[in-house]
């Protein structure tokens, strides 16, 4: 083996797979929490004002999108993992991509759940707060979009040197 070549360790793929799993698992945890927490508020609104159920479902839909973001990153990352020509550099890049997406999705899901629960209840009592409520949800969803953008950039990294 020459001084300029690098051996690709089999353990590098472990980090890539953990990144893919992290993207999916943490994003889905955020989506599940956001759906459950806002669903409690929707159920409370449905008792008092059943005509607002469909309008109140927006936070649940936005929380579900977080899981899709995580799925996209997980599929992209897992498709790039191989035992040949997969150095630690790519494993670490894919780990960081998965964590960026997963933890951003988790944070966004918590935010969407809390805001969704309070927002649908407030909208049932005062319809004028609906616009502000939706804007807050959009900013919460943007947190996950930031993670998705960073994950896609990190997932697109290429190894500076080939393995032998």
DSSP file (Angstrom, degrees, kcal/mol; ACC not computed):
  #  RESIDUE AA STRUCTURE BP1 BP2  ACC     N-H-->O    O-->H-N    N-H-->O    O-->H-N    TCO  KAPPA ALPHA  PHI   PSI    X-CA   Y-CA   Z-CA
    1    1 A X              0   0    0      0, 0.0     2,-0.0     0, 0.0     6,-0.0   0.000 360.0 360.0 360.0 132.1    0.0    0.0    0.0
    2    2 A X    >   -     0   0    0      1,-0.1     3,-0.6     4,-0.0     0, 0.0  -0.298 360.0-109.7 -81.0 167.9    1.5    3.4   -1.0
    3    3 A X  T 3  S+     0   0    0      1,-0.2    -1,-0.1    -2,-0.0     0, 0.0   0.726 116.3  51.2 -69.5 -21.9    1.7    6.4    1.3
    4    4 A X  T 3  S+     0   0    0      2,-0.0     2,-0.2   157,-0.0    -1,-0.2   0.612  94.3  83.9 -93.4 -12.8   -1.0    8.3   -0.6
    5    5 A X    <   -     0   0    0     -3,-0.6     2,-0.4   156,-0.1   158,-0.1  -0.609  63.2-151.6 -92.6 153.7   -3.7    5.5   -0.6
    6    6 A X  B     -a  163   0A   0    156,-1.0   158,-1.8    -2,-0.2     2,-0.3  -0.969  13.0-128.7-124.4 136.9   -6.1    5.0    2.2
    7    7 A X        -     0   0    0     -2,-0.4     2,-0.8   156,-0.2   156,-0.0  -0.650  23.5-127.9 -80.7 139.8   -7.7    1.7    3.2
    8    8 A X        -     0   0    0     -2,-0.3     2,-0.2    79,-0.1    79,-0.1  -0.798  23.8-142.8 -89.7 112.4  -11.5    1.9    3.6
    9    9 A X    >   -     0   0    0     -2,-0.8     3,-1.5     1,-0.1     4,-0.4  -0.510  10.6-133.6 -76.1 141.6  -12.4    0.5    7.0
   10   10 A X  T >> S+     0   0    0      1,-0.3     3,-0.9    -2,-0.2     4,-0.5   0.785 103.6  67.5 -62.8 -25.2  -15.6   -1.5    7.2
   11   11 A X  H >> S+     0   0    0      1,-0.2     4,-1.0     2,-0.2     3,-0.5   0.706  82.5  74.9 -69.3 -18.2  -16.5    0.4   10.3
   12   12 A X  H <> S+     0   0    0     -3,-1.5     4,-1.4     1,-0.2     3,-0.4   0.879  89.9  57.0 -61.6 -36.6  -17.0    3.6    8.2
   13   13 A X  H <> S+     0   0    0     -3,-0.9     4,-2.7    -4,-0.4    -1,-0.2   0.821  96.1  65.5 -64.1 -29.8  -20.2    2.2    6.9
   14   14 A X  H <X S+     0   0    0     -3,-0.5     4,-2.4    -4,-0.5    -1,-0.2   0.923 101.6  47.9 -56.2 -45.5  -21.5    1.9   10.5
   15   15 A X  H  X S+     0   0    0     -4,-1.0     4,-2.0    -3,-0.4    -1,-0.2   0.877 111.0  51.2 -66.5 -37.2  -21.4    5.7   10.8
   16   16 A X  H  X S+     0   0    0     -4,-1.4     4,-2.2     2,-0.2    -1,-0.2   0.915 111.0  47.4 -64.1 -43.0  -23.2    6.2    7.6
   17   17 A X  H  X S+     0   0    0     -4,-2.7     4,-2.7     2,-0.2    -2,-0.2   0.878 110.1  52.3 -67.9 -36.7  -25.9    3.8    8.6
   18   18 A X  H  X S+     0   0    0     -4,-2.4     4,-2.7    -5,-0.2    -1,-0.2   0.889 108.7  52.1 -64.5 -37.3  -26.3    5.5   12.0
   19   19 A X  H  X S+     0   0    0     -4,-2.0     4,-2.2     2,-0.2    -2,-0.2   0.928 110.7  46.7 -62.1 -45.3  -26.7    8.8   10.2
   20   20 A X  H  X S+     0   0    0     -4,-2.2     4,-1.7     1,-0.2    -2,-0.2   0.922 114.9  46.7 -63.1 -43.9  -29.4    7.4    7.9
   21   21 A X  H  X S+     0   0    0     -4,-2.7     4,-3.2     1,-0.2     5,-0.3   0.897 110.5  53.3 -65.3 -39.8  -31.2    5.8   10.9
   22   22 A X  H  X>S+     0   0    0     -4,-2.7     4,-2.0     1,-0.2     5,-0.5   0.897 106.1  53.1 -62.5 -41.2  -30.8    9.1   12.9
   23   23 A X  H  X5S+     0   0    0     -4,-2.2     4,-1.2     1,-0.2    -1,-0.2   0.934 117.3  37.1 -59.2 -46.1  -32.4   11.1   10.2
   24   24 A X  H  X5S+     0   0    0     -4,-1.7     4,-2.3    46,-0.2    -2,-0.2   0.938 118.9  45.9 -73.7 -47.8  -35.4    8.9   10.1
   25   25 A X  H  X5S+     0   0    0     -4,-3.2     4,-2.1     2,-0.2    -3,-0.2   0.944 116.5  41.8 -66.1 -49.7  -35.9    8.0   13.7
   26   26 A X  H  X5S+     0   0    0     -4,-2.0     4,-2.1    -5,-0.3    -1,-0.2   0.887 115.3  50.7 -68.8 -37.1  -35.5   11.5   15.2
   27   27 A X  H  X<S+     0   0    0     -4,-1.2     4,-2.5    -5,-0.5    -1,-0.2   0.911 111.8  48.3 -64.1 -40.6  -37.6   13.1   12.5
   28   28 A X  H  X S+     0   0    0     -4,-2.3     4,-2.8     2,-0.2    -2,-0.2   0.845 107.7  54.8 -69.0 -32.5  -40.3   10.6   13.1
   29   29 A X  H  X S+     0   0    0     -4,-2.1     4,-2.5     2,-0.2    -1,-0.2   0.926 110.8  46.0 -63.8 -42.6  -40.1   11.2   16.8
   30   30 A X  H  X S+     0   0    0     -4,-2.1     4,-2.7     2,-0.2    -2,-0.2   0.915 113.5  49.1 -63.7 -42.7  -40.7   14.9   16.1
   31   31 A X  H  X S+     0   0    0     -4,-2.5     4,-2.4     2,-0.2    -2,-0.2   0.907 112.2  48.3 -63.7 -41.7  -43.5   14.1   13.7
   32   32 A X  H  X S+     0   0    0     -4,-2.8     4,-2.7     2,-0.2     5,-0.2   0.920 113.5  46.1 -66.1 -43.7  -45.2   11.8   16.2
   33   33 A X  H  X S+     0   0    0     -4,-2.5     4,-3.1     2,-0.2     5,-0.3   0.939 113.8  48.7 -64.8 -45.3  -44.9   14.2   19.1
   34   34 A X  H  X S+     0   0    0     -4,-2.7     4,-2.0     1,-0.2     5,-0.3   0.895 113.9  46.6 -61.2 -40.4  -46.2   17.1   16.9
   35   35 A X  H  X S+     0   0    0     -4,-2.4     4,-1.9    -5,-0.2    -1,-0.2   0.926 116.2  44.0 -67.0 -45.4  -49.1   15.0   15.7
   36   36 A X  H  X S+     0   0    0     -4,-2.7     4,-1.6     2,-0.2    -2,-0.2   0.937 115.8  45.8 -66.8 -47.1  -50.1   13.7   19.1
   37   37 A X  H  X S+     0   0    0     -4,-3.1     4,-1.2    -5,-0.2     3,-0.2   0.932 117.9  41.8 -65.9 -45.6  -49.8   17.0   20.9
   38   38 A X  H  X S+     0   0    0     -4,-2.0     4,-2.2    -5,-0.3    -1,-0.2   0.828 109.1  61.6 -71.3 -28.5  -51.7   19.0   18.3
   39   39 A X  H  X S+     0   0    0     -4,-1.9     4,-2.3    -5,-0.3    -1,-0.2   0.842  98.9  55.8 -63.5 -33.4  -54.2   16.2   18.0
   40   40 A X  H  X S+     0   0    0     -4,-1.6     4,-1.9    -3,-0.2    -1,-0.2   0.921 109.1  46.8 -63.5 -43.0  -55.1   16.6   21.7
   41   41 A X  H  X S+     0   0    0     -4,-1.2     4,-2.3     2,-0.2    -2,-0.2   0.889 110.5  52.4 -65.0 -39.1  -55.9   20.3   20.9
   42   42 A X  H  X S+     0   0    0     -4,-2.2     4,-2.5     1,-0.2    -2,-0.2   0.899 108.1  51.2 -64.3 -40.4  -57.9   19.3   17.8
   43   43 A X  H  X S+     0   0    0     -4,-2.3     4,-1.1     2,-0.2    -1,-0.2   0.900 110.2  49.4 -63.2 -39.8  -60.0   16.9   19.9
   44   44 A X  H  X S+     0   0    0     -4,-1.9     4,-1.3     1,-0.2     3,-0.3   0.899 112.2  47.8 -65.9 -39.7  -60.7   19.6   22.5
   45   45 A X  H  X S+     0   0    0     -4,-2.3     4,-3.9     1,-0.2    -2,-0.2   0.883 104.8  60.6 -67.3 -37.9  -61.7   22.0   19.7
   46   46 A X  H  < S+     0   0    0     -4,-2.5     4,-0.3     1,-0.2    -1,-0.2   0.794 102.8  51.9 -61.4 -28.8  -63.9   19.3   18.1
   47   47 A X  H  < S+     0   0    0     -4,-1.1     3,-0.3    -3,-0.3    -1,-0.2   0.909 121.7  30.2 -72.4 -42.6  -66.0   19.1   21.3
   48   48 A X  H  < S+     0   0    0     -4,-1.3     2,-0.3     1,-0.2    -2,-0.2   0.908 138.8  14.5 -84.1 -44.5  -66.6   22.8   21.4
   49   49 A X    ><  +     0   0    0     -4,-3.9     3,-2.2    -5,-0.2    -1,-0.2  -0.687  61.5 176.4-135.5  79.2  -66.6   23.8   17.8
   50   50 A X  G >  S+     0   0    0     -2,-0.3     3,-1.3    -4,-0.3     4,-0.3   0.736  77.3  68.7 -59.8 -23.2  -66.9   20.8   15.4
   51   51 A X  G 3  S+     0   0    0      1,-0.2    -1,-0.3     2,-0.1     4,-0.3   0.643  94.3  58.3 -70.5 -12.7  -66.9   23.0   12.3
   52   52 A X  G <> S+     0   0    0     -3,-2.2     4,-2.0    -7,-0.2    -1,-0.2   0.386  75.2  98.7 -96.0   2.8  -63.3   24.0   13.0
   53   53 A X  H <> S+     0   0    0     -3,-1.3     4,-0.6     1,-0.2     3,-0.2   0.938  84.6  44.4 -58.1 -51.2  -61.9   20.4   12.8
   54   54 A X  H >4 S+     0   0    0     -4,-0.3     3,-0.7     1,-0.2    -1,-0.2   0.871 114.9  48.9 -65.6 -35.9  -60.7   20.6    9.2
   55   55 A X  H >4 S+     0   0    0     -4,-0.3     3,-0.8     1,-0.2    -1,-0.2   0.811 109.5  54.1 -69.9 -29.7  -59.2   24.1    9.7
   56   56 A X  H >< S+     0   0    0     -4,-2.0     3,-0.6     1,-0.2     4,-0.3   0.532  87.8  79.6 -82.2  -6.6  -57.4   22.8   12.9
   57   57 A X  T <X  +     0   0    0     -3,-0.7     4,-1.8    -4,-0.6     3,-0.5   0.553  64.4  95.0 -81.0  -6.3  -55.8   19.9   11.2
   58   58 A X  H <> S+     0   0    0     -3,-0.8     4,-2.5     1,-0.2    -1,-0.2   0.886  81.3  51.7 -54.6 -46.3  -53.0   22.1    9.7
   59   59 A X  H <> S+     0   0    0     -3,-0.6     4,-2.2     1,-0.2    -1,-0.2   0.871 108.0  53.2 -62.1 -33.4  -50.5   21.4   12.6
   60   60 A X  H  > S+     0   0    0     -3,-0.5     4,-1.9    -4,-0.3    -1,-0.2   0.905 110.3  46.8 -66.3 -40.9  -51.0   17.7   12.2
   61   61 A X  H  X S+     0   0    0     -4,-1.8     4,-1.5     2,-0.2    -2,-0.2   0.921 112.1  50.4 -65.4 -44.0  -50.2   17.8    8.5
   62   62 A X  H  X S+     0   0    0     -4,-2.5     4,-0.7     1,-0.2    -2,-0.2   0.866 109.9  50.7 -64.3 -35.4  -47.1   20.0    9.1
   63   63 A X  H >X S+     0   0    0     -4,-2.2     3,-0.8     1,-0.2     4,-0.7   0.888 106.7  54.8 -67.8 -38.7  -45.9   17.6   11.7
   64   64 A X  H >X S+     0   0    0     -4,-1.9     4,-1.0     1,-0.2     3,-0.6   0.813  98.1  63.1 -64.7 -30.1  -46.3   14.7    9.3
   65   65 A X  H 3X S+     0   0    0     -4,-1.5     4,-2.0     1,-0.2    -1,-0.2   0.807  91.5  66.7 -64.4 -29.3  -44.1   16.4    6.7
   66   66 A X  H <X S+     0   0    0     -3,-0.8     4,-2.0    -4,-0.7    -1,-0.2   0.886  97.7  52.4 -60.3 -39.3  -41.2   16.2    9.2
   67   67 A X  H <X S+     0   0    0     -4,-0.7     4,-2.1    -3,-0.6    -1,-0.2   0.852 106.3  54.0 -64.5 -34.4  -41.2   12.4    8.8
   68   68 A X  H  X S+     0   0    0     -4,-1.0     4,-2.5     2,-0.2    -2,-0.2   0.904 105.7  52.8 -66.8 -40.8  -41.0   12.8    5.0
   69   69 A X  H  X S+     0   0    0     -4,-2.0     4,-2.1     1,-0.2    -2,-0.2   0.937 110.8  47.3 -58.0 -46.8  -38.0   15.0    5.3
   70   70 A X  H  X S+     0   0    0     -4,-2.0     4,-2.5     1,-0.2    -1,-0.2   0.884 110.5  52.2 -62.9 -38.9  -36.2   12.4    7.5
   71   71 A X  H  X S+     0   0    0     -4,-2.1     4,-2.5     2,-0.2     5,-0.2   0.909 107.5  52.2 -63.6 -42.7  -37.2    9.7    5.0
   72   72 A X  H  X S+     0   0    0     -4,-2.5     4,-2.2     1,-0.2    -2,-0.2   0.939 112.7  44.1 -59.0 -48.4  -35.7   11.6    2.1
   73   73 A X  H  X S+     0   0    0     -4,-2.1     4,-2.8     1,-0.2     5,-0.2   0.913 112.7  52.0 -65.2 -42.4  -32.4   12.1    3.9
   74   74 A X  H  X S+     0   0    0     -4,-2.5     4,-2.5     1,-0.2    -1,-0.2   0.898 110.9  47.3 -62.0 -40.9  -32.3    8.4    5.1
   75   75 A X  H  X S+     0   0    0     -4,-2.5     4,-1.6     2,-0.2    -1,-0.2   0.916 113.4  48.1 -67.1 -43.0  -32.9    7.1    1.6
   76   76 A X  H  X S+     0   0    0     -4,-2.2     4,-0.6    -5,-0.2    -2,-0.2   0.936 115.5  44.5 -62.9 -46.0  -30.3    9.4    0.0
   77   77 A X  H >X S+     0   0    0     -4,-2.8     3,-1.3     1,-0.2     4,-0.5   0.930 112.0  50.4 -66.5 -45.2  -27.7    8.5    2.7
   78   78 A X  H >< S+     0   0    0     -4,-2.5     3,-0.6     1,-0.3    -1,-0.2   0.804 105.1  59.0 -66.4 -26.9  -28.3    4.7    2.6
   79   79 A X  H 3< S+     0   0    0     -4,-1.6    -1,-0.3     1,-0.2    -2,-0.2   0.672 105.0  50.6 -72.9 -16.3  -28.0    4.7   -1.2
   80   80 A X  H << S+     0   0    0     -3,-1.3     2,-0.4    -4,-0.6    -1,-0.2   0.497  86.7 102.0 -98.2  -5.5  -24.5    6.1   -0.9
   81   81 A X    <<  +     0   0    0     -3,-0.6     2,-0.3    -4,-0.5     5,-0.1  -0.656  41.8 152.0 -86.9 131.4  -23.1    3.6    1.6
   82   82 A X        -     0   0    0     -2,-0.4    -2,-0.0     1,-0.1   -69,-0.0  -0.969  50.9-124.2-148.4 162.1  -20.9    0.8    0.3
   83   83 A X  S    S+     0   0    0     -2,-0.3     3,-0.4     2,-0.1     2,-0.4   0.777  96.7  66.6 -79.4 -26.6  -18.1   -1.4    1.7
   84   84 A X  S    S+     0   0    0      1,-0.2    -2,-0.1    -3,-0.0     3,-0.1  -0.773 114.6   0.8 -95.9 142.2  -15.8   -0.4   -1.2
   85   85 A X  S    S+     0   0    0     -2,-0.4     2,-0.4     1,-0.1    -1,-0.2   0.866  91.7 125.9  51.3  46.7  -14.6    3.2   -1.5
   86   86 A X        -     0   0    0     -3,-0.4   -74,-0.2    -5,-0.1   -73,-0.1  -0.785  38.8-175.3-131.1  88.6  -16.4    4.4    1.6
   87   87 A X     >  -     0   0    0     -2,-0.4     4,-1.9    74,-0.2     3,-0.5  -0.202  43.2 -98.0 -80.2 173.0  -13.8    6.1    3.9
   88   88 A X  H  > S+     0   0    0      1,-0.2     4,-3.2     2,-0.2     5,-0.3   0.846 119.9  67.0 -56.8 -34.9  -14.4    7.5    7.4
   89   89 A X  H  > S+     0   0    0      1,-0.2     4,-2.2     2,-0.2    -1,-0.2   0.927 105.6  40.0 -54.3 -48.4  -14.7   10.9    5.9
   90   90 A X  H  > S+     0   0    0     -3,-0.5     4,-2.8     2,-0.2     5,-0.2   0.883 113.3  55.2 -70.1 -37.6  -18.0    9.9    4.2
   91   91 A X  H  X S+     0   0    0     -4,-1.9     4,-2.0     1,-0.2    -2,-0.2   0.922 112.0  43.0 -59.9 -43.9  -19.1    8.0    7.2
   92   92 A X  H  X S+     0   0    0     -4,-3.2     4,-2.6     2,-0.2    -1,-0.2   0.879 113.1  52.4 -70.0 -37.9  -18.7   11.0    9.4
   93   93 A X  H  X S+     0   0    0     -4,-2.2     4,-2.1    -5,-0.3    -2,-0.2   0.914 112.5  45.3 -62.9 -41.7  -20.3   13.3    6.8
   94   94 A X  H  X S+     0   0    0     -4,-2.8     4,-2.3     2,-0.2    -2,-0.2   0.844 111.1  53.2 -72.5 -33.1  -23.3   11.0    6.5
   95   95 A X  H  X S+     0   0    0     -4,-2.0     4,-2.4    -5,-0.2    -2,-0.2   0.944 111.6  45.4 -63.0 -46.8  -23.5   10.7   10.3
   96   96 A X  H  X S+     0   0    0     -4,-2.6     4,-2.5     1,-0.2    -2,-0.2   0.869 111.4  53.4 -66.7 -34.9  -23.6   14.5   10.7
   97   97 A X  H  X S+     0   0    0     -4,-2.1     4,-2.2     2,-0.2     5,-0.2   0.929 110.9  46.4 -63.2 -44.6  -26.1   14.8    7.8
   98   98 A X  H  X S+     0   0    0     -4,-2.3     4,-3.0     1,-0.2     5,-0.2   0.899 114.0  47.1 -65.3 -40.8  -28.4   12.4    9.6
   99   99 A X  H  X S+     0   0    0     -4,-2.4     4,-2.5     2,-0.2     5,-0.4   0.891 109.8  53.8 -68.5 -38.0  -28.1   14.1   12.9
  100  100 A X  H  X S+     0   0    0     -4,-2.5     4,-1.4    -5,-0.2    -2,-0.2   0.939 116.8  37.6 -60.6 -46.3  -28.6   17.5   11.4
  101  101 A X  H  X S+     0   0    0     -4,-2.2     4,-2.6    -5,-0.2    -2,-0.2   0.943 118.5  48.3 -70.5 -47.7  -31.9   16.4    9.8
  102  102 A X  H  X S+     0   0    0     -4,-3.0     4,-2.1    -5,-0.2   -72,-0.2   0.924 115.1  41.7 -62.5 -47.3  -33.1   14.2   12.6
  103  103 A X  H  X S+     0   0    0     -4,-2.5     4,-2.4    -5,-0.2    -1,-0.2   0.843 114.6  52.1 -72.9 -31.8  -32.5   16.6   15.5
  104  104 A X  H  X S+     0   0    0     -4,-1.4     4,-2.5    -5,-0.4    -1,-0.2   0.903 111.3  48.5 -66.1 -40.1  -33.8   19.5   13.5
  105  105 A X  H  X S+     0   0    0     -4,-2.6     4,-2.2     2,-0.2    -2,-0.2   0.871 110.8  50.5 -65.8 -37.6  -37.0   17.5   12.7
  106  106 A X  H  X S+     0   0    0     -4,-2.1     4,-2.2     2,-0.2    -2,-0.2   0.936 112.1  46.5 -65.2 -46.4  -37.3   16.6   16.4
  107  107 A X  H  X S+     0   0    0     -4,-2.4     4,-2.2     1,-0.2    -2,-0.2   0.917 113.6  48.7 -62.7 -43.4  -37.0   20.2   17.5
  108  108 A X  H  X S+     0   0    0     -4,-2.5     4,-3.0     1,-0.2    -1,-0.2   0.888 109.8  52.7 -64.3 -38.6  -39.5   21.3   14.8
  109  109 A X  H  X S+     0   0    0     -4,-2.2     4,-2.4     2,-0.2    -1,-0.2   0.893 108.7  48.9 -64.6 -40.3  -41.9   18.6   15.8
  110  110 A X  H  X S+     0   0    0     -4,-2.2     4,-2.4     2,-0.2     5,-0.2   0.936 114.0  47.0 -63.0 -45.2  -41.9   19.6   19.5
  111  111 A X  H  X S+     0   0    0     -4,-2.2     4,-2.7     1,-0.2     5,-0.3   0.927 112.5  48.6 -62.4 -46.2  -42.4   23.2   18.5
  112  112 A X  H  X S+     0   0    0     -4,-3.0     4,-2.7     1,-0.2     5,-0.2   0.885 111.8  50.8 -63.0 -38.4  -45.3   22.3   16.1
  113  113 A X  H  X S+     0   0    0     -4,-2.4     4,-2.2    -5,-0.2    -2,-0.2   0.935 113.9  42.0 -65.1 -46.4  -46.9   20.2   18.7
  114  114 A X  H  X S+     0   0    0     -4,-2.4     4,-2.1     2,-0.2     5,-0.2   0.946 121.0  41.3 -66.5 -48.3  -46.9   22.8   21.4
  115  115 A X  H  X S+     0   0    0     -4,-2.7     4,-3.1    -5,-0.2     5,-0.2   0.893 114.3  53.4 -66.9 -39.2  -47.9   25.7   19.1
  116  116 A X  H  X S+     0   0    0     -4,-2.7     4,-2.3    -5,-0.3     5,-0.3   0.915 109.6  47.5 -62.7 -43.5  -50.5   23.5   17.4
  117  117 A X  H  X S+     0   0    0     -4,-2.2     4,-1.4    -5,-0.2    -2,-0.2   0.960 119.7  37.7 -61.8 -52.4  -52.2   22.5   20.6
  118  118 A X  H  X S+     0   0    0     -4,-2.1     4,-2.4    -5,-0.2    -2,-0.2   0.881 116.0  54.7 -67.9 -37.4  -52.3   26.0   22.0
  119  119 A X  H  X S+     0   0    0     -4,-3.1     4,-2.6    -5,-0.2    -2,-0.2   0.901 106.8  47.0 -67.7 -42.5  -53.1   27.5   18.6
  120  120 A X  H  X S+     0   0    0     -4,-2.3     4,-1.5    -5,-0.2    -1,-0.2   0.868 114.1  49.2 -69.3 -33.2  -56.1   25.5   17.7
  121  121 A X  H  X S+     0   0    0     -4,-1.4     4,-1.1    -5,-0.3    -2,-0.2   0.917 113.1  46.8 -67.8 -42.5  -57.6   26.1   21.1
  122  122 A X  H  X S+     0   0    0     -4,-2.4     4,-3.1     1,-0.2     3,-0.4   0.891 109.7  53.6 -66.6 -39.0  -57.0   29.8   20.8
  123  123 A X  H  < S+     0   0    0     -4,-2.6    -1,-0.2     1,-0.2    -2,-0.2   0.842 103.2  57.5 -65.3 -32.8  -58.5   29.9   17.3
  124  124 A X  H  < S+     0   0    0     -4,-1.5    -1,-0.2     1,-0.2     3,-0.2   0.839 116.1  35.7 -65.3 -31.8  -61.6   28.2   18.6
  125  125 A X  H  < S+     0   0    0     -4,-1.1     2,-0.3    -3,-0.4    -2,-0.2   0.831 135.5  18.1 -89.7 -35.3  -62.1   31.1   21.1
  126  126 A X    ><  -     0   0    0     -4,-3.1     3,-1.8    -5,-0.1    -1,-0.3  -0.842  62.1-165.9-140.6  98.6  -60.8   34.0   19.0
  127  127 A X  G >  S+     0   0    0     -2,-0.3     3,-1.5     1,-0.3     4,-0.3   0.692  81.4  75.4 -60.5 -19.4  -60.6   33.4   15.2
  128  128 A X  G 3  S+     0   0    0      1,-0.3     3,-0.4     2,-0.1     4,-0.4   0.693  85.4  63.6 -68.2 -17.2  -58.4   36.5   14.7
  129  129 A X  G <> S+     0   0    0     -3,-1.8     4,-2.4    -7,-0.2    -1,-0.3   0.522  77.1  92.0 -83.1  -3.6  -55.3   34.6   16.1
  130  130 A X  H <> S+     0   0    0     -3,-1.5     4,-2.4     1,-0.2    -1,-0.2   0.900  83.1  50.0 -59.6 -44.2  -55.4   32.1   13.2
  131  131 A X  H  > S+     0   0    0     -3,-0.4     4,-2.1    -4,-0.3    -1,-0.2   0.925 113.2  45.4 -63.1 -45.7  -53.0   34.1   10.9
  132  132 A X  H  > S+     0   0    0     -4,-0.4     4,-2.1     1,-0.2    -1,-0.2   0.878 111.4  54.3 -63.3 -38.2  -50.4   34.5   13.7
  133  133 A X  H  X S+     0   0    0     -4,-2.4     4,-1.9     1,-0.2    -2,-0.2   0.909 108.8  47.4 -61.7 -45.0  -50.8   30.9   14.6
  134  134 A X  H  X S+     0   0    0     -4,-2.4     4,-2.2     2,-0.2    -2,-0.2   0.887 109.3  54.2 -66.4 -39.3  -50.1   29.8   11.1
  135  135 A X  H  X S+     0   0    0     -4,-2.1     4,-2.1     1,-0.2    -2,-0.2   0.901 107.6  50.1 -62.1 -40.8  -47.0   32.1   10.8
  136  136 A X  H  X S+     0   0    0     -4,-2.1     4,-2.0     1,-0.2    -1,-0.2   0.909 109.7  51.2 -64.5 -40.9  -45.6   30.5   14.0
  137  137 A X  H  X S+     0   0    0     -4,-1.9     4,-2.4     1,-0.2    -2,-0.2   0.888 107.8  53.1 -62.4 -38.6  -46.1   27.1   12.5
  138  138 A X  H  X S+     0   0    0     -4,-2.2     4,-1.8     1,-0.2    -2,-0.2   0.913 108.9  48.6 -63.7 -42.5  -44.3   28.1    9.3
  139  139 A X  H  X S+     0   0    0     -4,-2.1     4,-0.9     2,-0.2    -1,-0.2   0.864 110.7  51.5 -66.3 -34.6  -41.3   29.3   11.3
  140  140 A X  H >X S+     0   0    0     -4,-2.0     4,-0.8     1,-0.2     3,-0.7   0.912 109.2  49.6 -66.4 -41.7  -41.3   26.0   13.2
  141  141 A X  H >X S+     0   0    0     -4,-2.4     4,-1.7     1,-0.2     3,-0.5   0.831 101.1  65.1 -65.2 -31.5  -41.4   24.1   10.0
  142  142 A X  H 3X S+     0   0    0     -4,-1.8     4,-2.3     1,-0.2    -1,-0.2   0.816  91.5  64.0 -62.1 -29.9  -38.5   26.2    8.7
  143  143 A X  H <X S+     0   0    0     -4,-0.9     4,-1.6    -3,-0.7    -1,-0.2   0.916 104.9  44.8 -58.7 -43.0  -36.3   24.7   11.4
  144  144 A X  H <X S+     0   0    0     -4,-0.8     4,-2.4    -3,-0.5    -1,-0.2   0.864 109.2  56.3 -69.9 -35.5  -36.7   21.3    9.8
  145  145 A X  H  X S+     0   0    0     -4,-1.7     4,-2.6     2,-0.2    -2,-0.2   0.883 104.2  53.5 -63.4 -37.4  -36.1   22.8    6.4
  146  146 A X  H  X S+     0   0    0     -4,-2.3     4,-2.4     1,-0.2     5,-0.2   0.933 110.2  47.4 -61.2 -45.0  -32.7   24.2    7.6
  147  147 A X  H  X S+     0   0    0     -4,-1.6     4,-2.5     1,-0.2    -2,-0.2   0.884 111.0  51.7 -62.9 -38.9  -31.8   20.7    8.8
  148  148 A X  H  X S+     0   0    0     -4,-2.4     4,-2.4     2,-0.2    -2,-0.2   0.917 110.0  48.8 -64.4 -43.4  -32.9   19.2    5.5
  149  149 A X  H  X S+     0   0    0     -4,-2.6     4,-2.0     2,-0.2    -2,-0.2   0.934 114.0  45.1 -62.9 -46.8  -30.8   21.7    3.5
  150  150 A X  H  X S+     0   0    0     -4,-2.4     4,-2.9     1,-0.2     5,-0.2   0.904 112.5  52.4 -64.3 -40.8  -27.7   21.1    5.6
  151  151 A X  H  X S+     0   0    0     -4,-2.5     4,-2.8    -5,-0.2    -1,-0.2   0.896 109.0  49.5 -63.0 -40.1  -28.2   17.3    5.4
  152  152 A X  H  X S+     0   0    0     -4,-2.4     4,-1.0     2,-0.2    -1,-0.2   0.883 112.1  48.2 -67.3 -37.0  -28.5   17.4    1.6
  153  153 A X  H  < S+     0   0    0     -4,-2.0     3,-0.5     2,-0.2    -2,-0.2   0.942 115.9  43.2 -66.5 -46.8  -25.2   19.4    1.4
  154  154 A X  H >< S+     0   0    0     -4,-2.9     3,-1.4     1,-0.2    -2,-0.2   0.870 111.6  54.9 -66.8 -36.3  -23.4   17.1    3.8
  155  155 A X  H 3< S+     0   0    0     -4,-2.8    -1,-0.2     1,-0.3    -2,-0.2   0.717 102.4  58.5 -69.3 -19.9  -24.9   14.0    2.1
  156  156 A X  T 3< S+     0   0    0     -4,-1.0    -1,-0.3    -3,-0.5    -2,-0.2   0.393  79.6 121.1 -89.8   3.3  -23.5   15.2   -1.2
  157  157 A X    <   -     0   0    0     -3,-1.4     2,-0.3    -4,-0.1    -3,-0.0  -0.309  49.9-150.7 -64.7 149.8  -19.9   15.3    0.0
  158  158 A X        -     0   0    0    -69,-0.0     2,-0.2     2,-0.0    -2,-0.1  -0.909  25.8 -98.6-119.5 152.4  -17.4   13.2   -1.9
  159  159 A X        -     0   0    0     -2,-0.3     3,-0.0   -74,-0.2     4,-0.0  -0.471  22.3-139.9 -70.8 136.1  -14.3   11.6   -0.4
  160  160 A X  S    S+     0   0    0     -2,-0.2     2,-0.4     1,-0.1    -1,-0.1   0.780  87.6  27.5 -68.4 -25.6  -11.1   13.6   -1.1
  161  161 A X  S    S-     0   0    0   -156,-0.0   -74,-0.2     0, 0.0     2,-0.2  -0.990  84.2-117.9-137.1 146.0   -9.1   10.4   -1.7
  162  162 A X        -     0   0    0     -2,-0.4  -156,-1.0     1,-0.1     2,-0.2  -0.499  27.0-124.3 -81.8 150.9  -10.1    7.0   -3.0
  163  163 A X  B      a    6   0A   0     -2,-0.2  -156,-0.2  -158,-0.1    -1,-0.1  -0.551 360.0 360.0 -87.2 157.8   -9.7    3.9   -0.9
  164  164 A X              0   0    0   -158,-1.8  -157,-0.2    -2,-0.2    -1,-0.1   0.362 360.0 360.0-115.5 360.0   -7.8    0.9   -2.0
